[in-house]
């Protein structure tokens, strides 16, 4: 995505973009950047930007709309949201004709139009079928965020800010891994911290104050209790986290954090992992920059848990996740938490 932003910023705008993936915030961000690059004023952007929705139009109708000349400017922007849910036409011949019209359009797009086709996540097999197969050269993927701490650090850096290691770890543990939520919280944090210091560093205190996290009952304390294999302390800290954040959201954060925790330990217990350098280990664990500091901790953790203990913990967390999603029955979230802790350490 960084490369795409640079291309647009340098004026290298292509006539067709196909965005697919669940991260709508990041796609909308690119669309806003295109709009700013194409039009000198908001009035011109409003007059020459058209947004269509897939369920309301057929493929033929959107090609027709993209082929119409703009009203008052040299360029126009057409955004088709829910492109993966286009209105279907009946009959084999009409469908083929529409596919052919798309191919003709893509072979020689009009210079006055920029067409953005915005789809939710499309199955890999479907991407090999029409109309998506014709859009391979125009495709940009926006997959779900797998490493929220890395994404968070990069986004803060784009704004000229840097998280201190403990601040980043806490932030990533408590914020849902969604680009929209992460970016909104970073904006709040930078506004809050800018009044307190000029070095543009986000501290653990900033995160605790702005996000609303207890300094006493948080994932750091939970991690210490897990490493100590102290069932009573783990349960107590986890219950307090749930009390502070709300039972459902608190339990979701705990399960997400501990899943990442034990998956990192599992990776370090694979053959050959202990021979890696600290930098290689950090990269394998999805830790970059100043987060290498925490990679040392995980090297030690991997020695404190047996492979069987790690596997049991991961299976227990998967079961808790299934209970949260209603896949398996559970009386309530506190029961799910306490059962999780007992299974992890029994």
Rosetta silent file (secondary structure, phi, psi, omega in degrees, C-alpha in Angstrom):
SEQUENCE: XXXXXXXXXXXXXXXXXXXXXXXXXXXXXXXXXXXXXXXXXXXXXXXXXXXXXXXXXXXXXXXXXXXXXXXXXXXXXXXXXXXXXXXXXXXXXXXXXXXXXXXXXXXXXXXXXXXXXXXXXXXXXXXXXXXXXXXXXXXXXXXXXXXXXXXXXXXXXXXXXXXXXXXXXXXXXXXXXXXXXXXXXXXXXXXXXXXXXXXXXXXXXXXXXXXXXXXXXXXXXXXXXXXXXXXXXXXXXXXXXXXXXXXXXXXXXXXXXXXXXXXXXXXXXXXXXXXXXXXXXXXXXXXXXXXXXXXXXXXXXXXXXXXXXXXXXXXXXXXXXXXXXXXXXXXXXXXXXXXXXXXXXX
SCORE:     score description
SCORE:     0.000 S_00000001
   1 L     0.000  -33.028  178.953    0.000    0.000    0.000 S_00000001
   2 H   -61.866  -40.300  178.749    2.906    2.370    0.669 S_00000001
   3 H   -64.081  -40.674  179.180    4.065    1.962   -2.936 S_00000001
   4 H   -62.634  -42.463  178.103    0.572    2.726   -4.214 S_00000001
   5 H   -61.700  -42.213  179.732    0.441    5.900   -2.125 S_00000001
   6 H   -63.528  -41.249  179.908    3.826    7.008   -3.462 S_00000001
   7 H   -61.355  -45.573 -179.512    2.725    6.427   -7.061 S_00000001
   8 H   -66.049  -42.050 -179.833   -0.402    8.525   -6.627 S_00000001
   9 H   -62.182  -31.628  179.948    1.510   11.251   -4.785 S_00000001
  10 L   -85.453    0.588  178.239    3.995   11.427   -7.682 S_00000001
  11 L    91.512    4.019  179.181    1.159   11.808  -10.197 S_00000001
  12 L   -86.288   81.778 -177.780    1.323    8.259  -11.588 S_00000001
  13 L  -105.246  124.921 -179.866   -2.421    7.625  -11.657 S_00000001
  14 L   -93.229  161.790 -174.928   -3.704    4.712  -13.729 S_00000001
  15 L   -76.586  -16.074 -178.053   -7.210    4.612  -15.267 S_00000001
  16 E  -138.831  135.753  173.602   -8.411    1.523  -13.366 S_00000001
  17 E  -129.786  133.955  174.159   -7.943    0.277   -9.799 S_00000001
  18 E  -118.604  109.664  179.012   -9.347   -2.953   -8.408 S_00000001
  19 E  -101.890  132.310  175.147   -9.283   -3.044   -4.604 S_00000001
  20 E  -141.684  139.401 -179.631  -10.256   -6.210   -2.776 S_00000001
  21 L   141.273  167.068 -173.639  -10.114   -7.121    0.907 S_00000001
  22 L   -81.346  -13.061 -173.843  -11.828   -6.379    4.225 S_00000001
  23 L   -83.366   79.198 -175.436   -9.879   -3.262    5.246 S_00000001
  24 H   -62.587  -33.656 -179.004  -12.353   -0.637    4.012 S_00000001
  25 H   -59.807  -44.926 -178.263  -10.625    2.211    5.903 S_00000001
  26 H   -68.197  -36.158  177.625   -7.396    1.759    3.925 S_00000001
  27 H   -67.235  -43.356  178.659   -9.267    1.552    0.626 S_00000001
  28 H   -62.834  -34.538  178.711  -11.230    4.718    1.400 S_00000001
  29 H   -62.359  -44.144  178.217   -7.950    6.438    2.280 S_00000001
  30 H   -65.369  -40.576  179.283   -6.548    5.670   -1.184 S_00000001
  31 H   -61.878  -39.656  177.487   -9.787    6.841   -2.799 S_00000001
  32 H   -65.965  -37.370  178.017   -9.512   10.157   -0.926 S_00000001
  33 H   -65.547  -40.222  176.879   -5.912   10.510   -2.075 S_00000001
  34 H   -61.595  -44.505 -178.904   -6.995    9.927   -5.688 S_00000001
  35 H   -60.652  -43.966 -179.846   -9.711   12.538   -5.357 S_00000001
  36 H   -66.013  -33.966 -179.007   -7.256   15.104   -3.985 S_00000001
  37 H   -76.584  -29.828 -175.604   -4.775   14.359   -6.778 S_00000001
  38 H   -83.966  -32.762 -170.797   -7.370   14.559   -9.568 S_00000001
  39 L  -122.230  134.749 -177.969   -9.275   17.685   -8.591 S_00000001
  40 L   -74.139  -17.495 -178.603   -7.940   21.113   -7.564 S_00000001
  41 L  -143.737  160.736  178.904  -10.925   21.923   -5.327 S_00000001
  42 H   -65.652  -33.974  178.681  -13.595   20.186   -3.270 S_00000001
  43 H   -62.465  -45.368  179.370  -16.320   21.644   -5.487 S_00000001
  44 H   -66.288  -37.088  177.621  -14.815   20.096   -8.605 S_00000001
  45 H   -62.528  -43.340 -179.749  -14.341   16.808   -6.770 S_00000001
  46 H   -64.078  -38.576 -178.472  -18.018   16.809   -5.718 S_00000001
  47 H   -72.663  -27.836 -171.881  -19.197   17.539   -9.258 S_00000001
  48 L  -120.943   22.547  172.290  -17.048   14.896  -10.905 S_00000001
  49 E  -116.714  126.323 -179.777  -17.016   12.030   -8.420 S_00000001
  50 E  -121.998  130.062  177.477  -19.686    9.378   -8.769 S_00000001
  51 E  -113.554  122.551  176.796  -20.194    6.541   -6.281 S_00000001
  52 E  -115.189  160.257  179.517  -22.197    3.496   -7.367 S_00000001
  53 E  -121.625  131.263 -174.843  -23.078    0.357   -5.433 S_00000001
  54 H   -47.237  -47.076 -177.971  -22.766   -3.120   -6.891 S_00000001
  55 H   -63.677  -15.058 -177.231  -26.260   -4.387   -5.980 S_00000001
  56 H   -96.296  -13.175 -175.019  -27.770   -1.417   -7.875 S_00000001
  57 L  -134.086  153.346  172.273  -25.914   -1.769  -11.188 S_00000001
  58 L   -90.524  169.956  177.596  -24.911   -4.398  -13.720 S_00000001
  59 H   -60.513  -40.776  179.638  -21.425   -4.689  -15.142 S_00000001
  60 H   -63.497  -39.444 -179.811  -22.661   -3.158  -18.386 S_00000001
  61 H   -66.872  -38.614 -179.578  -24.180   -0.166  -16.606 S_00000001
  62 H   -72.524  -33.109  175.293  -21.006    0.674  -14.710 S_00000001
  63 H   -65.141  -39.951  177.722  -18.926    0.428  -17.916 S_00000001
  64 H   -63.005  -42.326  179.488  -21.391    2.795  -19.569 S_00000001
  65 H   -65.794  -38.172 -179.854  -21.111    5.236  -16.635 S_00000001
  66 H   -69.905  -22.987 -176.801  -17.308    5.096  -16.736 S_00000001
  67 L   -87.318   -8.310 -179.989  -17.346    5.859  -20.475 S_00000001
  68 L   -78.867  141.425 -179.007  -19.343    9.105  -20.131 S_00000001
  69 L   -67.847  146.732  175.913  -17.405   12.382  -20.389 S_00000001
  70 L   -67.983  162.216 -174.733  -16.965   14.497  -17.227 S_00000001
  71 L   -79.414  -54.392 -169.891  -19.019   17.665  -16.904 S_00000001
  72 L  -127.958   -2.190 -178.583  -16.621   20.497  -16.148 S_00000001
  73 L  -127.355  174.083 -179.845  -13.128   19.062  -15.686 S_00000001
  74 L   -74.862  -26.060 -175.527  -10.652   16.968  -17.629 S_00000001
  75 L  -123.407  158.957  169.704  -11.045   13.994  -15.305 S_00000001
  76 E  -140.913  153.905 -178.591  -13.768   12.181  -13.424 S_00000001
  77 E  -117.998  124.379  177.530  -13.647    9.601  -10.663 S_00000001
  78 E  -118.353  118.473  179.418  -16.062    6.680  -10.542 S_00000001
  79 E  -110.418  125.419  177.725  -16.035    4.501   -7.415 S_00000001
  80 E  -111.278  103.065  177.644  -18.008    1.243   -7.408 S_00000001
  81 E   -83.302  155.680 -177.680  -18.441   -0.076   -3.884 S_00000001
  82 L    55.005   43.090  179.738  -19.493   -3.704   -3.253 S_00000001
  83 H   -60.279  -26.022  178.869  -18.162   -4.578   -6.681 S_00000001
  84 H   -74.965   -4.685 -179.116  -18.311   -8.240   -5.626 S_00000001
  85 H  -119.715   34.947 -179.581  -22.106   -7.942   -5.352 S_00000001
  86 L   -56.633  145.176  175.750  -22.904   -6.656   -8.847 S_00000001
  87 L   -63.495  131.368 -177.872  -26.465   -7.033  -10.067 S_00000001
  88 L   -84.221  150.077  172.168  -26.698  -10.146  -12.236 S_00000001
  89 L  -105.355  149.552 -178.973  -28.176  -10.249  -15.746 S_00000001
  90 L   -90.219  140.877  177.741  -30.263  -13.189  -16.897 S_00000001
  91 L    99.346  144.398 -177.772  -29.164  -15.276  -19.828 S_00000001
  92 H   -70.411  -42.126 -176.941  -25.806  -16.515  -21.063 S_00000001
  93 H   -64.103  -47.893  177.774  -25.530  -14.130  -24.033 S_00000001
  94 H   -59.273  -37.610  179.580  -26.108  -10.887  -22.044 S_00000001
  95 H   -65.300  -42.098  178.738  -23.543  -12.021  -19.467 S_00000001
  96 H   -65.469  -39.987  179.356  -20.967  -12.710  -22.178 S_00000001
  97 H   -62.228  -40.361  179.298  -21.664   -9.367  -23.839 S_00000001
  98 H   -67.919  -38.681  177.801  -21.056   -7.546  -20.548 S_00000001
  99 H   -63.688  -39.823  178.455  -17.809   -9.431  -19.978 S_00000001
 100 H   -65.762  -37.190  178.754  -16.677   -8.488  -23.490 S_00000001
 101 H   -66.238  -35.037  175.752  -17.539   -4.831  -22.862 S_00000001
 102 H   -65.099  -44.507 -179.803  -15.357   -4.930  -19.731 S_00000001
 103 H   -61.874  -41.573  178.375  -12.460   -6.433  -21.698 S_00000001
 104 H   -63.578  -41.549 -179.893  -12.784   -3.758  -24.398 S_00000001
 105 H   -62.450  -46.175 -176.683  -12.845   -1.034  -21.737 S_00000001
 106 H   -68.309  -29.358 -179.816   -9.761   -2.405  -19.986 S_00000001
 107 H   -71.459  -26.583  179.878   -7.823   -2.760  -23.250 S_00000001
 108 L  -151.047   71.745 -176.827   -8.208    0.956  -23.988 S_00000001
 109 L   -65.366  145.039  177.665   -9.593    2.879  -20.973 S_00000001
 110 L   -64.886  141.657 -176.157  -10.700    6.469  -21.641 S_00000001
 111 L   -70.426  -18.558 -175.217   -8.108    9.023  -20.538 S_00000001
 112 L   -89.599   -4.131 -172.796  -10.718   11.167  -18.810 S_00000001
 113 E  -122.530  137.021  170.445  -11.954    8.530  -16.361 S_00000001
 114 E  -115.780  116.809 -174.363  -10.472    6.902  -13.272 S_00000001
 115 E  -106.761  122.325  178.224  -12.455    3.813  -12.309 S_00000001
 116 E  -113.515  117.479  179.065  -12.122    2.327   -8.798 S_00000001
 117 E  -104.186  110.751 -171.116  -13.696   -1.097   -8.271 S_00000001
 118 E  -110.255  111.916 -177.692  -13.939   -1.715   -4.539 S_00000001
 119 E  -118.953  151.022  168.754  -14.787   -5.268   -3.412 S_00000001
 120 L   -69.054 -176.547 -177.415  -14.896   -7.020   -0.080 S_00000001
 121 L   -61.970  125.997 -178.957  -12.645  -10.057    0.300 S_00000001
 122 L  -105.668  134.843  179.286  -13.046  -12.290   -2.756 S_00000001
 123 L   -58.170  142.866 -177.429  -12.345  -16.029   -2.574 S_00000001
 124 H   -56.510  -38.764  179.582   -9.128  -17.065   -4.343 S_00000001
 125 H   -66.823  -37.529  179.333  -11.002  -19.385   -6.683 S_00000001
 126 H   -67.442  -30.675  179.798  -13.448  -16.618   -7.596 S_00000001
 127 H   -64.693  -18.361  178.504  -10.542  -14.303   -8.433 S_00000001
 128 L   -89.081   -0.426 -179.365   -9.702  -16.677  -11.288 S_00000001
 129 L  -110.030  166.889  176.661  -13.167  -16.221  -12.796 S_00000001
 130 L   -69.099  146.001    0.486  -14.821  -13.346  -14.655 S_00000001
 131 L   -87.525   -5.782 -171.448  -14.913  -10.444  -14.078 S_00000001
 132 H   -65.179  -33.686 -176.841  -12.014  -10.561  -11.602 S_00000001
 133 H   -62.841  -24.840  179.332   -9.627  -12.509  -13.850 S_00000001
 134 H   -80.849   -6.785 -173.528   -9.602   -9.587  -16.283 S_00000001
 135 H  -109.936   13.755 -174.767   -8.528   -7.225  -13.487 S_00000001
 136 H   -55.870  -44.770 -175.771   -5.323   -8.957  -12.343 S_00000001
 137 H   -71.904  -13.612 -178.369   -2.992   -6.182  -13.513 S_00000001
 138 H  -105.676    2.896 -169.071   -5.122   -3.555  -11.741 S_00000001
 139 E   -84.743  138.825  172.258   -5.564   -5.443   -8.457 S_00000001
 140 E  -132.645  126.123 -176.321   -4.432   -4.260   -5.023 S_00000001
 141 E   -93.282  140.725  177.320   -5.126   -6.442   -1.990 S_00000001
 142 L  -126.707   72.540 -176.620   -6.165   -5.086    1.404 S_00000001
 143 L   -71.149  164.490  176.056   -6.091   -8.189    3.635 S_00000001
 144 L   -59.947  146.360 -177.098   -7.049   -8.256    7.302 S_00000001
 145 L   -72.326  121.443 -179.263   -4.267   -6.989    9.566 S_00000001
 146 L   -94.730  -31.689  179.935   -2.260   -9.914   10.924 S_00000001
 147 L  -120.523   84.291 -176.023    0.368   -7.975   12.888 S_00000001
 148 H   -61.139  -30.688 -179.948   -1.412   -5.030   14.540 S_00000001
 149 H   -68.122  -40.521  178.153    1.730   -3.918   16.377 S_00000001
 150 H   -65.635  -45.463  179.182    3.705   -3.633   13.130 S_00000001
 151 H   -61.228  -42.753 -179.700    0.849   -1.823   11.388 S_00000001
 152 H   -61.030  -46.512 -178.982    0.440    0.505   14.385 S_00000001
 153 H   -61.895  -41.688 -179.223    4.141    1.383   14.468 S_00000001
 154 H   -66.187  -42.124 -179.647    4.191    2.110   10.716 S_00000001
 155 H   -65.758  -40.820  178.149    1.094    4.312   10.862 S_00000001
 156 H   -63.808  -40.352 -179.468    2.465    6.307   13.781 S_00000001
 157 H   -63.236  -35.739  177.481    5.764    6.728   11.933 S_00000001
 158 H   -60.619  -29.549  179.498    3.905    8.115    8.907 S_00000001
 159 L   -91.459    3.122  179.391    2.633   10.876   11.202 S_00000001
 160 L    86.419   13.402 -178.835    6.127   11.524   12.564 S_00000001
 161 L  -113.401  159.648  176.898    5.509    9.722   15.881 S_00000001
 162 E  -137.803  134.459  176.261    7.088    6.680   17.500 S_00000001
 163 E   -82.230  137.980  166.339    5.718    4.331   20.148 S_00000001
 164 L   -70.334  150.705 -172.244    7.952    3.310   23.025 S_00000001
 165 H   -50.739  -49.199 -178.084    8.150   -0.533   23.111 S_00000001
 166 H   -67.058  -33.520  178.118    5.876   -1.064   26.132 S_00000001
 167 H   -65.930  -42.349 -179.946    3.390    1.486   24.810 S_00000001
 168 H   -66.198  -42.998 -179.831    3.184   -0.276   21.448 S_00000001
 169 H   -60.986  -44.374 -179.594    2.778   -3.686   23.042 S_00000001
 170 H   -67.977  -45.533 -179.710   -0.058   -2.488   25.261 S_00000001
 171 H   -57.400  -49.547 -177.146   -1.799   -0.531   22.501 S_00000001
 172 H   -65.085  -29.039 -179.201   -1.746   -3.509   20.097 S_00000001
 173 H   -74.132  -30.353 -172.589   -3.054   -5.818   22.815 S_00000001
 174 H  -101.878  -17.788 -178.833   -6.077   -3.666   23.646 S_00000001
 175 L   -97.475  131.170  178.647   -7.138   -2.241   20.282 S_00000001
 176 L   -56.456  137.056 -176.624   -9.080   -4.482   17.934 S_00000001
 177 L   -72.828   68.174  178.332   -6.901   -5.329   14.875 S_00000001
 178 L  -125.706  131.662 -178.400   -8.872   -3.122   12.498 S_00000001
 179 H   -59.278  -37.013 -178.807   -7.191   -0.390   10.440 S_00000001
 180 H   -62.671  -49.980 -177.998  -10.112    1.942   11.102 S_00000001
 181 H   -67.796  -42.089 -179.602   -9.925    1.617   14.892 S_00000001
 182 H   -61.586  -47.116 -177.956   -6.119    1.662   15.022 S_00000001
 183 H   -65.680  -38.779  178.756   -5.867    4.808   12.888 S_00000001
 184 H   -65.872  -40.836 -179.878   -8.588    6.588   14.848 S_00000001
 185 H   -70.114  -35.410  177.337   -6.922    5.753   18.179 S_00000001
 186 H   -64.293  -39.953  178.272   -3.494    6.851   16.907 S_00000001
 187 H   -60.857  -43.163  177.392   -4.994   10.192   15.894 S_00000001
 188 H   -63.206  -43.635 -178.043   -6.397   10.605   19.420 S_00000001
 189 H   -62.925  -44.689 -177.855   -3.085    9.575   20.980 S_00000001
 190 H   -67.415  -35.428  175.411   -0.979   11.986   18.933 S_00000001
 191 H   -64.817  -42.205 -179.463   -3.343   14.851   19.725 S_00000001
 192 H   -66.345  -47.204 -174.790   -3.175   13.962   23.420 S_00000001
 193 H   -73.639  -25.414 -177.249    0.607   13.503   23.516 S_00000001
 194 H   -65.318  -23.822  178.254    1.391   16.609   21.448 S_00000001
 195 L   -82.210  -10.152 -173.467    0.276   18.781   24.369 S_00000001
 196 L  -107.544  -27.477 -177.374    2.650   16.997   26.737 S_00000001
 197 L  -155.794  158.838 -177.388    5.957   16.699   24.867 S_00000001
 198 L  -104.862   -4.405 -175.469    7.752   17.794   21.736 S_00000001
 199 L   -83.714   -0.429  176.668    9.840   14.660   21.093 S_00000001
 200 L    56.190   45.054  174.771    6.902   12.926   19.376 S_00000001
 201 E  -117.192  134.884  179.343    7.181    9.735   21.423 S_00000001
 202 E   -99.207  121.136 -175.492    4.112    7.879   22.663 S_00000001
 203 L   -99.147  169.964  176.381    4.637    6.424   26.135 S_00000001
 204 H   -60.934  -38.680  178.260    2.877    3.713   28.105 S_00000001
 205 H   -61.658  -39.079  178.039    1.312    6.425   30.285 S_00000001
 206 H   -60.388  -45.910 -178.664   -0.118    8.075   27.158 S_00000001
 207 H   -64.502  -46.145 -179.997   -1.713    4.802   26.072 S_00000001
 208 H   -61.252  -42.348 -178.387   -3.099    4.052   29.535 S_00000001
 209 H   -69.551  -43.316 -171.280   -4.537    7.571   29.882 S_00000001
 210 H   -83.291  -39.243 -178.060   -5.961    7.861   26.377 S_00000001
 211 H   -86.505  -22.502  177.767   -7.183    4.306   25.750 S_00000001
 212 H    87.066   55.490 -177.655   -8.336    3.815   29.339 S_00000001
 213 L  -116.652  137.721  177.946   -6.184    0.947   30.595 S_00000001
 214 L   -71.274  138.203  176.683   -5.384    0.196   34.226 S_00000001
 215 L   -75.618  -17.119 -177.748   -1.703    0.388   35.118 S_00000001
 216 L   -96.508  -40.456 -177.773   -2.196   -2.417   37.605 S_00000001
 217 L  -114.147   92.507 -178.801   -4.432   -4.851   35.741 S_00000001
 218 L  -146.325 -177.574 -174.370   -3.235   -5.107   32.165 S_00000001
 219 H   -67.498  -24.358  176.020   -1.702   -7.571   29.729 S_00000001
 220 H   -62.957  -47.204  179.220    1.800   -6.995   31.139 S_00000001
 221 H   -65.744  -36.877  178.179    0.680   -8.274   34.529 S_00000001
 222 H   -64.608  -42.007  179.421   -1.228  -11.102   32.850 S_00000001
 223 H   -61.456  -42.739  178.386    1.880  -12.083   30.883 S_00000001
 224 H   -59.684  -42.419 -178.855    3.961  -12.202   34.075 S_00000001
 225 H   -68.287  -36.255  178.499    1.383  -14.467   35.715 S_00000001
 226 H   -65.419  -46.370 -179.520    1.246  -16.754   32.659 S_00000001
 227 H   -62.573  -36.139  177.633    5.037  -17.105   32.580 S_00000001
 228 L   -76.851   -8.802 -178.320    4.993  -17.881   36.312 S_00000001
 229 L    55.952   41.048 -178.945    2.217  -20.445   35.614 S_00000001
 230 L   -98.205   97.510 -174.878    0.302  -18.962   38.527 S_00000001
 231 H   -58.825  -44.948 -177.084   -3.314  -19.996   37.925 S_00000001
 232 H   -63.657  -44.875 -179.180   -4.743  -17.896   40.757 S_00000001
 233 H   -67.862  -41.054  177.578   -2.924  -14.719   39.693 S_00000001
 234 H   -57.484  -48.820 -178.389   -3.762  -15.270   36.010 S_00000001
 235 H   -63.005  -42.573 -178.449   -7.437  -15.662   36.786 S_00000001
 236 H   -64.207  -47.026  179.837   -7.466  -12.631   39.090 S_00000001
 237 H   -64.534  -43.391 -178.553   -5.743  -10.268   36.642 S_00000001
 238 H   -63.651  -40.281  178.100   -7.852  -11.516   33.738 S_00000001
 239 H   -64.600  -37.061  177.899  -11.092  -11.037   35.678 S_00000001
 240 H   -68.267  -37.151  176.134  -10.075   -7.469   36.559 S_00000001
 241 H   -61.872  -42.726  178.612   -9.310   -6.753   32.885 S_00000001
 242 H   -65.492  -35.726  179.549  -12.792   -8.015   32.013 S_00000001
 243 H   -65.044  -39.154 -178.168  -14.271   -5.867   34.784 S_00000001
 244 H   -73.211  -39.580 -169.762  -12.583   -2.749   33.391 S_00000001
 245 H  -101.380   -6.204 -170.607  -13.288   -3.292   29.709 S_00000001
 246 L    96.477  139.408 -170.253  -16.603   -5.136   29.779 S_00000001
 247 H   -59.102  -50.762 -175.459  -16.790   -8.891   29.949 S_00000001
 248 H   -65.219  -51.105 -177.475  -17.115   -9.700   26.246 S_00000001
 249 H   -65.986  -39.877  179.060  -14.584   -7.166   24.954 S_00000001
 250 H   -62.519  -43.676  179.657  -12.157   -7.859   27.783 S_00000001
 251 H   -66.326  -38.223  177.287  -12.236  -11.607   27.162 S_00000001
 252 H   -60.452  -43.470  178.869  -11.769  -11.067   23.414 S_00000001
 253 H   -64.354  -40.507  179.786   -8.659   -8.968   24.111 S_00000001
 254 H   -64.307  -47.277 -179.309   -7.282  -11.590   26.515 S_00000001
 255 H   -62.891  -42.971 -179.800   -7.834  -14.451   24.066 S_00000001
 256 H   -63.660  -45.103 -178.322   -6.305  -12.481   21.192 S_00000001
 257 H   -64.978  -46.924 -178.209   -3.278  -11.457   23.247 S_00000001
 258 H   -69.147  -29.575  176.016   -2.588  -14.919   24.673 S_00000001
 259 H   -64.696  -46.202  176.627   -3.049  -16.540   21.261 S_00000001
 260 H   -61.317  -41.758 -179.246   -0.331  -14.293   19.830 S_00000001
 261 H   -57.930  -51.896 -175.699    1.788  -14.964   22.927 S_00000001
 262 H   -77.296  -28.087  175.048    1.669  -18.770   22.641 S_00000001
 263 H   -66.914  -35.668  176.257    1.934  -18.840   18.839 S_00000001
 264 H   -66.191  -40.367  176.882    5.195  -16.913   19.161 S_00000001
 265 H   -63.984  -42.182  179.021    6.449  -19.433   21.711 S_00000001
 266 H   -59.148  -41.769  178.684    5.363  -22.271   19.404 S_00000001
 267 H   -62.137  -38.368 -178.964    7.385  -20.745   16.541 S_00000001
 268 H   -73.907  -15.615  179.522   10.465  -20.555   18.769 S_00000001
 269 L   -93.182    0.434  177.049   10.080  -24.223   19.696 S_00000001
 270 L   -76.311  152.410 -177.665   10.313  -25.383   16.075 S_00000001
 271 L   -56.716  132.998  176.562   13.601  -27.062   15.024 S_00000001
 272 L    89.748  -14.202 -175.646   16.359  -24.587   14.236 S_00000001
 273 H   -65.676  -32.967 -177.561   14.604  -21.550   15.700 S_00000001
 274 H   -71.728  -13.629  179.598   17.009  -21.286   18.640 S_00000001
 275 H   -88.818   -3.955 -178.731   19.954  -20.886   16.223 S_00000001
 276 L   -74.805  152.358  173.672   18.560  -17.668   14.721 S_00000001
 277 L   -70.711  167.664 -179.970   20.046  -14.281   15.508 S_00000001
 278 H   -60.908  -41.390 -179.727   18.025  -11.854   17.628 S_00000001
 279 H   -64.931  -42.180  178.532   17.098   -9.833   14.527 S_00000001
 280 H   -65.794  -39.648  177.965   16.012  -12.969   12.638 S_00000001
 281 H   -62.463  -46.120 -179.985   14.017  -14.129   15.660 S_00000001
 282 H   -60.007  -42.472  179.529   12.256  -10.767   15.945 S_00000001
 283 H   -63.912  -41.329  179.019   11.364  -10.846   12.241 S_00000001
 284 H   -62.535  -34.289 -178.264    9.985  -14.393   12.566 S_00000001
 285 L   -86.963   -0.830 -179.323    7.821  -13.257   15.504 S_00000001
 286 L    76.567   29.852 -179.995    6.546  -10.186   13.635 S_00000001
 287 L  -114.257  126.364 -176.139    8.494   -7.777   15.830 S_00000001
 288 L  -130.174  160.875  178.706   10.319   -4.910   14.185 S_00000001
 289 H    62.105 -131.007 -175.617   12.343   -1.876   15.208 S_00000001
 290 H   -71.607   -9.353  177.790   12.448   -1.331   18.947 S_00000001
 291 H   -69.509  -13.701  176.891   10.225   -4.371   19.506 S_00000001
 292 H   -55.016  -25.228  177.296   13.351   -6.525   19.212 S_00000001
 293 H   -54.489  -39.535 -177.057   13.637   -5.755   22.925 S_00000001
 294 H   -82.153  -17.888  177.976   10.714   -8.117   23.564 S_00000001
 295 H   -62.135  -34.563  177.437   12.083  -10.878   21.326 S_00000001
 296 H   -59.310  -42.012  179.671   14.665  -11.577   24.048 S_00000001
 297 H   -59.438  -44.022 -176.251   11.821  -12.231   26.485 S_00000001
 298 H   -68.950  -30.430  175.211   10.190  -14.747   24.166 S_00000001
 299 H   -60.774  -40.137  176.559   13.442  -16.656   23.688 S_00000001
 300 H   -69.947  -40.031  179.696   13.393  -17.177   27.463 S_00000001
 301 H   -60.306  -38.911 -177.095    9.687  -18.011   27.521 S_00000001
 302 H   -62.447  -23.784  178.223   10.188  -20.755   24.922 S_00000001
 303 H   -84.816  -20.351 -175.995   12.502  -22.526   27.368 S_00000001
 304 H   -87.212  -15.906  178.020   10.016  -22.269   30.238 S_00000001
 305 L  -115.084  137.764  174.015    7.187  -24.057   28.435 S_00000001
 306 L   -78.101  164.308  178.378    7.335  -27.551   27.025 S_00000001
 307 H   -60.644  -36.833  179.520    6.003  -28.200   23.522 S_00000001
 308 H   -66.274  -39.889  178.235    3.086  -30.092   25.088 S_00000001
 309 H   -64.515  -41.312  179.722    2.228  -27.137   27.353 S_00000001
 310 H   -64.399  -44.917  179.851    2.323  -24.754   24.417 S_00000001
 311 H   -62.751  -41.859  179.703    0.086  -26.987   22.317 S_00000001
 312 H   -63.412  -40.333  179.180   -2.393  -27.391   25.190 S_00000001
 313 H   -63.327  -43.862 -179.308   -2.529  -23.607   25.676 S_00000001
 314 H   -64.768  -41.724  178.180   -3.201  -22.980   21.966 S_00000001
 315 H   -64.631  -39.366  178.752   -5.949  -25.609   21.878 S_00000001
 316 H   -64.375  -39.437  179.162   -7.516  -24.109   25.022 S_00000001
 317 H   -68.474  -36.787  176.164   -7.476  -20.644   23.446 S_00000001
 318 H   -64.117  -37.957  178.597   -9.127  -21.952   20.280 S_00000001
 319 H   -67.340  -41.064  177.859  -11.861  -23.481   22.411 S_00000001
 320 H   -63.649  -40.024  178.165  -12.359  -20.172   24.263 S_00000001
 321 H   -62.808  -41.060  178.130  -12.541  -18.352   20.913 S_00000001
 322 H   -64.332  -37.590  177.371  -15.181  -20.812   19.716 S_00000001
 323 H   -66.188  -40.026  177.933  -17.186  -20.196   22.917 S_00000001
 324 H   -61.456  -36.157 -177.503  -16.964  -16.424   22.371 S_00000001
 325 L   -87.477    0.752  178.264  -18.315  -16.850   18.850 S_00000001
 326 L    79.104   11.142 -179.345  -21.164  -19.114   20.030 S_00000001
 327 L   -73.829  -36.911  173.737  -19.815  -22.137   18.164 S_00000001
 328 L  -120.981  149.029 -174.743  -19.680  -24.162   21.368 S_00000001
 329 L   -72.533  147.623  174.900  -21.978  -23.548   24.376 S_00000001
 330 L  -154.814  136.180 -178.069  -20.851  -21.653   27.477 S_00000001
 331 L   -58.937  -43.693  177.980  -22.963  -20.289   30.383 S_00000001
 332 L  -164.825  176.976 -174.294  -21.218  -16.894   30.343 S_00000001
 333 H   -70.331  -33.521  177.668  -17.908  -15.159   29.615 S_00000001
 334 H   -64.549  -40.310  177.134  -16.532  -15.514   33.147 S_00000001
 335 H   -61.090  -43.791  179.569  -17.083  -19.275   32.952 S_00000001
 336 H   -59.771  -43.224 -179.657  -15.258  -19.303   29.572 S_00000001
 337 H   -63.855  -50.409 -176.544  -12.324  -17.391   31.078 S_00000001
 338 H   -64.956  -36.131  176.280  -11.960  -19.563   34.174 S_00000001
 339 H   -65.069  -39.771  177.977  -12.259  -22.738   32.109 S_00000001
 340 H   -59.512  -49.400 -177.622   -9.559  -21.385   29.791 S_00000001
 341 H   -62.477  -42.292  179.500   -7.174  -20.708   32.672 S_00000001
 342 H   -63.633  -42.578 -178.963   -7.773  -24.128   34.242 S_00000001
 343 H   -69.095  -34.776 -179.637   -7.206  -25.940   30.955 S_00000001
 344 H   -66.331  -34.594 -171.614   -4.050  -23.978   30.193 S_00000001
 345 H  -115.974    4.498 -179.915   -2.392  -24.821   33.501 S_00000001
 346 L   -76.529    0.000    0.000   -3.958  -28.125   34.591 S_00000001
